[in-house]
Amino acid sequence: MLAKDKKKVDPWGLPSALDPDIHLYYYPKDINVENFSSFAEKKHQKTKLYDQIINLFFNSILDPDQMENMGDTKFLNFSDKTDQEKWCQNPPFTAVKNYIVSRETVSTNNQNLNDESTSVQPTTLMLHVHKVMNNGYGLATTENSEQLVNTLKAGDRVWFYVVPFTLKNEIVYAQVVENNWGYSVCDLKSVETKAENRIDAPCKYFGKCSGCQLQMITYKDQLEFKQKSVEFSFKHENSNFINSEIVVNEVIGSPKQFGYRTKLTPHFDLFKWMPREQTSIGFNYINRREVLDIEECIIGTPHVNSGLTETRKITKNNFDTFKRGATLLIRQTESLNETFVLKPKDMVTETVSTISTLNIDEQIYNKQMQLLDDLKSEKGFTGDLDTVSYKFQFQASSFFQNNNSVLPKLVHYVRYQIGLANKYRLETKFPEIKYLVDAYCGAGLFAIGCSSDFEKVVGIEISKESISNAKNNSLGIKNCEFYQGDASNIFEKVKQTDGSINFSPNQTAVIIDPPRKGSNPQFLNQLVEYAPAVIVYVACGVPAQARDINYLVRNGSVVLNPTETKNAENKPLYKISSIQPFDLFPQTFHVENVVTLIRIN
């Protein structure tokens, strides 16, 4: 799914090599792009971009020793540009891609449909799966591993296939649905030879629905997959990220692997030629924009599924009020008289509990994290733990984490990391960390959840609505304040000289939790210019997080080997003290990741 829309430009000025919702791979290296329009129009630049993507496929499949034996072999070696374009634009197999519901799939007997669909059939192939990529898709070829290496050594071309719901070393039958430059996207039809770690998925929609990608492996395997996924994201961005001093910790799992999502957004499409009673309400089929009718989502909470039943009934009775289609909203709430809401502007209440008093003794911390694991588990909380609960209210359409079973551990971990940073800073003769800035603060989750550890806390958010929610949520917490920030000068509020708020950077911790697309150079420059004592970067988009931190490495703000660094320019320098993934999204390829950066000067 190569990006073709010239308007889809990320904040770094580079077009995404592949659709951002697919995350096959990320931004190619060494591409000189003045602007997206000129880049898209220059075929030699475009060719270079796709060459790198395909070569990255090769690099991912081959073992390091095989790579060394192949010397300087160029994996994608076309004789001339004409041959290259001909091969890439005329793939070897037929693909039929249905982005919307075809009339043929609705009814073959209804004479009023006037079916105009073609009879072209996509190619079905037997494929060998060589690895599972970060997005949960298997990367496959028609050749097995030995044949593939021999083909590459001979300098011959290889066509690749990405197939969902597959595992390494499996032999599968797949149907081509879309051809791209050097690879095809496929639907999985059957598994001929199963991997040893494949299990039966519990959801009846799995294999068709695009919502979950990993139900065919155990939860333990899912956590290992996500740890490797985070490692890959950082290594791909900078090969020096992961070393003897910097490692990716084991993923902290969710107390609930199913029934955890507190928000669902099913949708539907209406067509003039389609009988209303045949309209599906649910989520997209894998690989195409056709809605799969879903009556229950097993990763949703029981209350959210009750809301799904209700909103399906209401919507079907009111299809005439919609012109095309719509995205629906169901959100769990802890309000007195409700368990779910269905309107975007309805207010939602969620409770998050955490440890009352922070203790940075490692053994005590580990014990507390184990007890927090039971706080919202199916068994219920039975441990002896002194906790405090915070209620958060926000509009149903606003951002708030969708897995509240793991939030107590996430908040406690962030507090612990800042506590360890404070200990390090005190041991190296720096002043105590007394203040907290929560950028991208939303409804105030981290600002309020960490407030007991600081003299004063400031939350900053560009959204006026979120700031209003955060202020209401912090009523009664005297050391918390929230301000609507200006993107051009986000830290202005915390370095005022009139005495109202004047946080010394040497005594300040900053938490950032940006959207999935990550931050941008403007904000990151402001952040290191402010130069806080510790930065905790929370991210649901790990590739973007790795990109952002590598930007700080390239501009000299983050050092990967602190012992060899000399601060000749007297600029603020940070080291990576921890990379800790959290599984907020069981059964999917998504993972939350927390990176702690401690200032070392």
C-alpha positions in Angstrom: 0.0 0.0 0.0 2.4 2.6 -1.2 1.6 6.2 -0.4 0.2 7.9 -3.5 -1.5 10.9 -1.9 0.8 13.9 -2.1 -0.9 15.5 0.8 0.2 12.7 3.2 3.4 14.3 4.5 4.6 13.6 8.0 6.0 16.5 10.2 9.5 15.6 9.2 8.9 16.4 5.5 9.2 12.8 4.3 6.4 10.8 2.6 5.6 7.5 4.3 7.1 4.7 2.3 4.2 2.5 3.1 0.7 3.2 4.4 1.1 4.3 8.1 -1.6 1.9 9.2 0.4 -1.0 7.8 3.8 -0.3 9.4 5.7 -2.8 7.2 8.7 -0.7 7.5 9.5 3.0 8.1 11.4 5.8 6.5 14.1 4.8 4.1 17.6 6.2 4.8 19.6 8.7 2.8 16.7 10.0 0.7 17.3 13.6 -0.4 13.8 15.1 -0.5 13.4 18.9 -1.0 9.6 18.6 -0.9 7.1 15.9 -1.4 5.7 17.2 -4.7 9.0 17.3 -6.4 9.9 13.9 -4.9 6.8 12.2 -6.1 7.4 13.5 -9.7 11.0 12.4 -9.9 11.0 8.7 -10.9 14.7 8.1 -10.2 14.1 9.3 -6.6 11.0 7.2 -6.4 12.8 4.2 -7.7 15.5 4.6 -5.1 12.9 4.8 -2.4 11.3 1.5 -3.5 14.6 -0.2 -4.1 15.5 0.4 -0.4 12.2 -1.0 0.8 12.6 -4.2 -1.2 16.3 -4.5 -0.2 15.2 -4.2 3.4 12.9 -7.2 2.8 16.0 -9.2 1.7 18.0 -8.0 4.7 15.3 -9.1 7.0 14.9 -12.5 5.6 18.6 -13.5 5.4 20.7 -14.5 8.4 23.8 -12.4 9.1 26.2 -15.2 8.1 24.3 -15.5 4.8 24.6 -11.8 4.2 28.3 -11.9 4.7 28.7 -14.8 2.2 27.0 -12.8 -0.5 29.5 -10.0 -0.5 28.5 -7.0 -2.5 25.6 -8.7 -4.4 22.9 -6.1 -5.2 19.6 -7.7 -4.4 17.6 -5.5 -6.7 19.7 -5.2 -9.8 17.8 -4.1 -13.0 19.6 -3.7 -16.3 18.1 -0.4 -17.0 15.3 2.0 -15.8 12.9 0.8 -18.5 13.2 -2.8 -17.5 12.9 -1.8 -13.8 9.7 0.1 -14.3 8.3 -2.6 -16.5 8.9 -5.3 -13.9 7.7 -3.3 -10.9 4.5 -2.0 -12.6 3.7 -5.4 -14.2 3.9 -7.9 -11.3 3.8 -11.6 -12.1 0.4 -12.4 -10.7 -3.2 -11.2 -11.0 -4.6 -9.2 -8.1 -8.3 -8.2 -7.5 -8.7 -5.6 -4.9 -12.1 -4.7 -3.5 -12.0 -1.5 -1.5 -15.7 -1.3 -1.1 -18.5 -3.8 -1.0 -18.9 -5.2 -4.5 -22.4 -5.8 -5.8 -21.4 -9.3 -6.6 -20.8 -10.1 -2.9 -24.2 -8.7 -1.8 -26.5 -10.7 -3.9 -26.3 -12.6 -7.2 -30.1 -13.1 -7.4 -31.3 -9.6 -7.0 -32.2 -8.4 -10.6 -32.3 -4.7 -9.5 -28.5 -4.7 -8.8 -27.5 -4.6 -12.5 -24.2 -6.3 -11.6 -21.2 -4.8 -13.5 -18.4 -6.6 -11.7 -15.8 -8.5 -13.7 -15.0 -12.1 -13.6 -11.3 -11.7 -13.1 -10.0 -14.0 -10.4 -7.0 -13.3 -8.2 -4.1 -15.7 -8.3 -3.8 -18.3 -5.4 -0.3 -19.3 -4.5 1.5 -21.7 -2.1 3.9 -19.5 -0.1 6.7 -20.1 2.4 6.6 -17.6 5.4 10.1 -16.5 6.4 9.3 -14.1 9.2 6.6 -12.1 10.9 7.0 -8.3 10.5 6.2 -5.7 13.1 2.7 -5.2 11.8 1.9 -8.9 12.4 2.0 -9.8 8.7 4.1 -12.7 7.5 6.7 -12.0 4.8 6.7 -14.8 2.3 7.9 -16.0 -1.1 7.1 -18.8 -3.4 10.6 -20.2 -2.6 11.6 -21.9 0.6 14.5 -20.6 2.6 17.2 -22.6 0.7 15.8 -21.8 -2.7 15.5 -18.1 -1.7 19.1 -17.8 -0.8 20.2 -19.6 -4.0 18.0 -17.4 -6.1 19.5 -14.3 -4.5 23.1 -15.6 -4.9 22.4 -16.1 -8.6 21.4 -12.5 -8.9 17.8 -13.3 -9.8 14.8 -11.3 -8.8 12.4 -12.3 -6.1 8.8 -11.2 -5.6 7.6 -10.9 -2.1 4.2 -11.4 -0.5 2.8 -10.1 2.8 0.2 -12.4 4.3 -1.8 -11.7 7.6 -2.3 -14.3 10.3 0.8 -16.3 9.4 3.8 -17.5 11.4 7.5 -18.1 10.6 8.2 -21.4 8.8 4.6 -22.0 7.8 3.5 -23.1 4.3 0.3 -21.4 3.4 -2.1 -20.8 0.5 -2.8 -17.2 -0.1 -4.7 -15.1 -2.6 -3.2 -12.0 -4.1 -5.4 -8.9 -3.5 -3.0 -6.0 -4.3 0.2 -5.6 -6.2 2.7 -3.0 -5.3 6.3 -2.2 -6.2 8.2 -5.4 -5.6 5.6 -7.2 -3.4 2.0 -8.2 -3.2 -0.5 -8.1 -0.4 -2.5 -11.3 0.1 -5.4 -12.8 1.9 -4.7 -16.0 3.8 -6.8 -18.9 2.5 -5.4 -21.8 4.4 -2.4 -23.0 6.4 -0.8 -26.1 4.8 2.0 -26.6 7.3 1.4 -25.1 10.8 4.1 -23.6 13.0 4.6 -25.3 16.3 3.5 -22.3 18.3 0.2 -21.8 16.4 -2.9 -22.1 18.6 -6.6 -21.9 17.8 -7.9 -18.3 18.0 -10.9 -17.8 20.4 -12.6 -15.2 18.3 -15.0 -16.4 15.5 -14.1 -13.3 13.4 -10.4 -13.8 13.6 -8.8 -14.3 10.2 -11.3 -11.9 8.6 -11.4 -8.9 10.9 -8.6 -6.4 10.7 -8.7 -5.5 14.4 -6.5 -8.3 15.9 -3.4 -9.8 14.3 -1.9 -12.1 17.0 -4.7 -14.3 18.4 -3.1 -17.4 16.8 -0.2 -17.4 19.3 -0.1 -17.6 23.1 0.1 -14.4 25.2 3.6 -15.3 26.2 4.6 -15.4 22.6 2.8 -12.1 21.9 4.9 -10.4 24.6 8.1 -11.8 23.1 7.0 -10.7 19.7 6.4 -7.1 20.9 9.7 -7.0 22.7 11.5 -7.9 19.5 9.2 -5.4 17.6 10.5 -2.5 19.8 14.1 -3.7 19.4 13.6 -3.7 15.6 12.1 -0.2 15.6 15.1 1.2 17.4 17.7 -0.8 15.6 16.2 0.1 12.2 16.3 3.8 13.2 19.9 3.6 14.5 21.9 0.4 14.7 23.7 1.8 17.8 20.6 2.2 19.8 20.6 -1.3 21.3 23.9 -2.3 22.8 25.4 -3.8 26.0 24.3 -0.7 27.9 20.9 -0.1 26.3 18.5 -3.0 26.2 14.7 -3.4 25.7 13.2 -4.8 28.8 10.7 -7.6 28.8 7.2 -6.3 28.0 5.0 -5.7 31.0 1.8 -7.5 30.3 -1.8 -6.6 30.7 -3.8 -8.2 33.6 -6.6 -8.7 31.1 -5.8 -10.3 27.7 -9.5 -10.2 26.6 -12.3 -8.0 27.6 -10.1 -5.0 28.3 -11.0 -2.4 25.7 -13.1 0.4 27.1 -13.8 2.0 23.7 -15.0 0.6 20.4 -15.7 2.5 17.1 -17.6 0.3 14.7 -18.7 1.7 11.4 -20.9 1.1 8.4 -21.3 2.2 4.8 -24.6 2.8 3.0 -25.0 2.2 -0.8 -28.1 3.1 -2.8 -28.1 -0.3 -4.5 -27.8 -2.2 -1.3 -30.8 -3.3 0.8 -30.6 -1.7 4.2 -31.1 -5.1 5.9 -27.9 -6.3 4.4 -25.8 -3.4 5.7 -23.0 -4.6 8.0 -22.0 -2.8 11.2 -18.5 -3.6 12.5 -14.9 -3.3 11.5 -13.0 -3.7 8.2 -12.1 -7.0 6.7 -8.4 -7.5 6.6 -6.8 -5.9 3.5 -9.9 -4.1 2.2 -12.4 -1.4 3.1 -15.3 -3.7 3.3 -17.2 -3.8 6.6 -17.4 -7.2 8.4 -20.6 -7.5 10.5 -19.6 -7.9 14.1 -22.0 -8.6 16.9 -19.5 -9.0 19.7 -15.8 -8.0 20.1 -14.0 -10.2 22.6 -11.3 -7.7 23.4 -14.0 -5.2 24.4 -15.2 -5.1 28.0 -18.7 -6.6 28.8 -20.1 -3.1 29.2 -18.7 -2.0 25.9 -20.2 -5.1 24.2 -23.6 -4.2 25.8 -23.2 -0.8 24.2 -22.3 -2.5 20.8 -25.6 -4.5 21.0 -27.6 -1.4 21.8 -26.0 0.9 19.2 -26.4 -1.8 16.4 -30.1 -1.9 17.3 -30.6 1.8 17.3 -28.6 2.3 14.1 -30.5 -0.3 12.1 -33.8 1.3 13.1 -32.5 4.7 11.9 -30.6 4.0 8.7 -32.9 6.5 6.9 -31.3 9.3 8.9 -27.9 8.6 7.4 -26.8 9.8 3.9 -23.8 7.5 3.4 -22.5 5.8 6.5 -20.9 6.7 9.9 -18.5 5.7 12.6 -20.2 4.9 15.8 -18.8 5.3 19.3 -19.2 3.1 22.4 -17.3 4.0 25.6 -17.4 2.5 29.0 -18.1 4.8 31.9 -18.3 4.5 35.7 -21.0 7.0 36.0 -23.7 6.3 38.7 -26.5 5.4 36.3 -24.6 4.2 33.2 -22.1 1.6 32.2 -21.6 2.9 28.6 -22.3 6.0 26.5 -22.9 6.3 22.8 -22.6 10.0 22.0 -19.2 11.7 21.4 -20.0 14.6 23.7 -21.3 12.5 26.6 -19.1 12.7 29.7 -17.2 9.5 30.7 -15.8 8.7 34.1 -12.9 6.3 34.7 -11.0 5.5 37.9 -7.3 4.9 38.0 -5.6 3.7 41.2 -1.9 3.8 42.0 0.4 3.4 45.0 -0.1 6.1 47.6 3.6 6.6 48.4 6.5 6.0 46.0 9.4 3.8 47.2 12.3 3.4 44.8 13.7 0.3 46.6 13.9 -2.3 43.7 12.5 -5.2 45.7 9.6 -3.1 47.1 8.9 -1.7 43.6 8.8 -5.2 42.1 6.4 -6.5 44.8 4.1 -3.5 44.3 4.0 -4.1 40.5 3.0 -7.7 41.1 0.2 -6.6 43.4 -0.9 -3.9 41.0 -1.2 -6.7 38.4 -4.1 -8.0 40.5 -5.8 -4.7 41.0 -8.1 -5.1 38.0 -7.6 -8.7 37.1 -10.5 -11.1 36.7 -9.8 -12.6 40.2 -10.1 -9.2 41.8 -7.6 -7.5 44.2 -6.7 -9.4 47.3 -3.3 -7.9 48.1 -2.2 -5.7 51.0 -1.4 -2.4 49.2 -1.9 1.2 50.1 -3.4 2.8 47.0 -5.1 6.1 46.1 -7.8 6.4 43.4 -8.3 9.2 41.0 -11.4 9.8 39.0 -11.0 11.2 35.4 -13.9 12.7 33.5 -13.7 13.5 29.8 -15.8 13.6 26.7 -16.3 10.2 25.1 -14.6 11.3 21.9 -11.5 12.5 23.8 -8.3 10.6 24.0 -7.8 8.4 27.1 -6.0 5.0 27.2 -8.4 2.2 26.2 -7.1 -0.4 28.6 -7.5 0.7 32.2 -6.5 -2.6 33.6 -2.8 -1.9 33.0 -2.9 1.9 33.8 -2.0 1.5 37.5 1.2 -0.2 36.5 2.0 2.3 33.8 1.6 5.3 36.1 3.6 3.6 38.9 6.4 2.8 36.5 6.6 6.4 35.3 6.8 7.6 38.9 9.5 5.0 39.6 11.6 6.0 36.7 11.5 9.7 37.8 12.4 8.6 41.3 15.4 6.7 40.0 16.5 9.7 37.9 16.2 11.8 41.0 18.4 9.4 43.0 21.0 9.4 40.2 21.0 13.2 40.0 21.4 13.6 43.8 24.3 11.1 43.8 26.0 13.1 41.0 25.6 16.3 43.1 22.7 17.9 41.2 19.7 19.4 43.0 16.5 17.4 43.9 13.8 17.0 41.3 10.8 18.9 42.7 8.7 19.8 39.7 6.8 18.0 37.0 5.7 19.2 33.5 3.2 16.9 31.7 3.2 17.9 28.1 0.4 16.5 25.9 -1.3 16.1 29.2 -4.8 15.3 27.9 -7.3 14.8 30.8 -4.3 14.8 33.2 -3.6 11.1 33.7 0.2 11.4 34.5 0.1 14.9 36.0 -2.5 13.9 38.5 -1.3 10.3 39.0 2.2 11.5 39.8 1.3 14.6 41.7 2.0 13.3 45.2 5.7 13.0 44.3 6.3 16.7 43.6 6.0 20.1 45.1 4.2 21.5 42.0 2.9 20.0 38.8 1.9 21.7 35.5 0.1 20.1 32.7 0.2 21.6 29.2 -2.0 20.7 26.3 -3.0 22.5 23.1 -6.6 21.2 23.2 -8.9 23.6 25.1 -11.3 20.9 25.8 -8.7 18.6 27.3 -7.4 21.4 29.6 -11.0 22.0 30.8 -11.3 18.3 31.6 -7.9 18.2 33.4 -8.8 21.2 35.5 -12.0 19.6 36.7 -10.2 16.3 37.4 -7.6 18.0 39.5 -10.1 19.8 41.8 -8.9 19.2 45.4 -5.3 18.5 44.3 -3.6 21.7 45.4 -0.2 21.3 43.7 -1.6 20.7 40.1 -2.2 23.4 37.5 -3.2 23.1 33.8 -2.6 25.5 31.0 -3.5 25.6 27.3 -0.2 25.8 25.6 1.0 27.4 22.4 2.7 25.0 20.0 5.3 27.6 19.1 6.4 28.0 22.8 5.1 25.1 24.8 7.3 25.6 27.8 6.7 29.4 28.2 4.3 28.7 31.1 6.9 27.0 33.3 9.8 29.4 32.9 8.1 32.7 33.7 10.2 35.3 35.5 7.4 37.0 37.4 7.5 34.4 40.1 4.1 32.8 39.4 5.6 29.6 37.9 9.4 29.3 37.6 10.5 25.7 37.3 14.3 25.4 37.3 15.1 22.9 34.5 17.7 21.2 36.8 14.8 20.4 39.2 12.1 19.5 36.7 10.9 16.2 35.1 9.0 16.3 31.8 6.6 13.6 30.6 5.6 13.6 27.0 2.9 11.3 25.6 2.3 12.5 21.9 -0.1 10.9 19.4 0.8 7.8 17.4 2.6 9.9 14.7 5.0 11.1 17.4 6.3 14.6 18.0 8.1 17.0 15.6 11.5 18.8 15.4 9.9 22.0 16.6 8.7 20.5 19.9 11.9 18.4 20.4 14.1 21.5 20.0 12.0 23.3 22.6 12.3 20.4 24.9 16.1 20.1 24.9 16.4 23.9 25.0 14.4 23.9 28.2 16.8 21.1 29.4 14.9 19.3 32.2 16.6 16.9 34.5 14.7 13.9 33.2 12.4 13.2 30.2 10.0 10.3 30.2 8.7 9.7 26.6 5.5 7.5 26.5 4.5 6.4 23.1 1.9 4.2 21.3 3.7 4.7 18.0 7.2 3.1 18.6 8.6 3.7 15.2 7.9 7.4 15.6 9.3 7.4 19.1 12.5 5.8 17.8 12.7 8.4 15.0 12.2 11.3 17.5 14.9 10.0 19.9 17.3 9.4 17.0 16.7 13.0 16.1 18.0 14.0 19.5 20.9 11.6 19.0 21.8 13.3 15.7 21.6 16.8 17.1 23.9 15.8 20.0 21.4 15.9 22.8 21.2 12.2 23.5 24.4 10.2 23.8 24.5 6.4 23.4 27.8 6.0 25.2 27.9 8.5 28.1 31.4 7.4 29.3 33.1 8.6 26.2 31.3 11.9 25.8 32.9 15.3 26.4 30.6 18.2 26.8 32.7 20.7 24.8 29.7 22.9 23.9 28.2 22.9 27.4 24.8 21.8 26.0 22.4 19.6 27.9 23.2 15.9 27.4 20.9 12.9 28.1 21.5 9.1 28.3 18.9 6.4 27.7 18.4 4.8 31.1 15.4 2.5 30.3 13.3 1.2 27.4 10.2 -0.4 28.8 7.3 -1.7 26.7 3.8 -2.1 28.1 1.1 -4.3 26.5 -1.9 -2.0 26.4 -3.2 -3.8 23.3 -3.3 -7.6 23.7 -4.1 -9.7 20.6 -2.8 -6.8 18.3 0.6 -5.9 17.1 0.4 -2.5 18.8 2.6 -1.8 21.9 3.1 1.1 24.3 6.7 2.0 25.0 8.3 4.2 27.7 11.8 5.6 27.2 13.5 7.4 30.1 16.2 10.0 29.3 18.3 11.3 32.2 20.3 14.5 31.9 23.9 13.6 32.7 25.3 17.2 33.0 
